[in-house]
Amino acid sequence: VQLQASGGGLVQAGGSLRLSCAASGGIFSNYAMGWFRQAPGKEREFVAFVSWSGGALKHADSVKGRFTISRDNAKNTMYLQMNSLKPEDTAVYYCAAARVLTRVLVNSGEYDYWGQGTQVTVSS
C-alpha cells in the first residue's frame, strides 16, 4: 500500500490543523494505521493509533485531549485533527500502516508502510 500525507503547514500556537493520509494500492481496511512525528535532532515518536475498523484508538499522552485520530475506510483516508497546537508539536508528521490487526501498535518497528511526511510548524 502507498501512503500520501498532506495538510501540514505553519500555524500559530493555539491554532489547528488537520492532517490527511491517503492510501492506495491496497485494501485500506486491511491495515491498522498510525501517526508518528519526528522533530529535528530527536527520534521518531508515536502520536496516535487507529484500528482497522476505527473502533480502537490510542493517543500519546503528549497530545491527548488536543489531537484526534480517525479514519474513513470508504475514502481510504486517515486523519489527524490537531487542536491547541504548541511549539513543541513542531515536527515532520508521518503516517504508517500495519498488517497486524490484533493489538494497539505504538512502536514504529511494528508498521510496514510509511508515507513521505508532512511538515508541521507551530510558531509561538
Solvent accessible surface area in square Angstrom, and as a share of the most:
residue,aa,sasa,rsa
1,V,22,0.13
2,Q,116,0.52
3,L,16,0.08
4,Q,105,0.47
5,A,3,0.02
6,S,53,0.34
7,G,39,0.37
8,G,29,0.28
9,G,30,0.29
10,L,134,0.67
11,V,25,0.14
12,Q,138,0.61
13,A,50,0.39
14,G,55,0.53
15,G,20,0.19
16,S,59,0.38
17,L,36,0.18
18,R,133,0.49
19,L,0,0.00
20,S,26,0.17
21,C,0,0.00
22,A,48,0.37
23,A,11,0.08
24,S,62,0.40
25,G,70,0.68
26,G,34,0.33
27,I,115,0.58
28,F,5,0.02
29,S,37,0.24
30,N,74,0.38
31,Y,25,0.09
32,A,1,0.01
33,M,1,0.00
34,G,0,0.00
35,W,0,0.00
36,F,2,0.01
37,R,14,0.05
38,Q,61,0.27
39,A,22,0.17
40,P,121,0.76
41,G,93,0.89
42,K,140,0.59
43,E,152,0.68
44,R,85,0.31
45,E,75,0.34
46,F,29,0.12
47,V,1,0.00
48,A,0,0.00
49,F,3,0.01
50,V,0,0.00
51,S,13,0.08
52,W,115,0.40
53,S,63,0.41
54,G,28,0.27
55,G,71,0.68
56,A,41,0.31
57,L,87,0.43
58,K,87,0.37
59,H,28,0.12
60,A,19,0.15
61,D,121,0.63
62,S,64,0.42
63,V,0,0.00
64,K,121,0.51
65,G,82,0.78
66,R,31,0.11
67,F,5,0.02
68,T,73,0.42
69,I,1,0.01
70,S,49,0.31
71,R,29,0.11
72,D,44,0.23
73,N,50,0.26
74,A,101,0.78
75,K,136,0.58
76,N,58,0.30
77,T,16,0.10
78,M,0,0.00
79,Y,32,0.12
80,L,0,0.00
81,Q,60,0.27
82,M,0,0.00
83,N,61,0.31
84,S,59,0.38
85,L,2,0.01
86,K,86,0.36
87,P,55,0.35
88,E,122,0.55
89,D,1,0.00
90,T,36,0.21
91,A,2,0.02
92,V,42,0.24
93,Y,0,0.00
94,Y,37,0.14
95,C,0,0.00
96,A,0,0.00
97,A,1,0.00
98,A,0,0.00
99,R,139,0.51
100,V,52,0.30
101,L,71,0.35
102,T,124,0.72
103,R,130,0.48
104,V,66,0.38
105,L,0,0.00
106,V,54,0.31
107,N,89,0.46
108,S,45,0.29
109,G,77,0.74
110,E,45,0.20
111,Y,13,0.05
112,D,57,0.30
113,Y,66,0.25
114,W,79,0.28
115,G,9,0.09
116,Q,100,0.45
117,G,12,0.12
118,T,17,0.10
119,Q,88,0.39
120,V,0,0.00
121,T,47,0.27
122,V,7,0.04
123,S,43,0.28
124,S,130,0.84
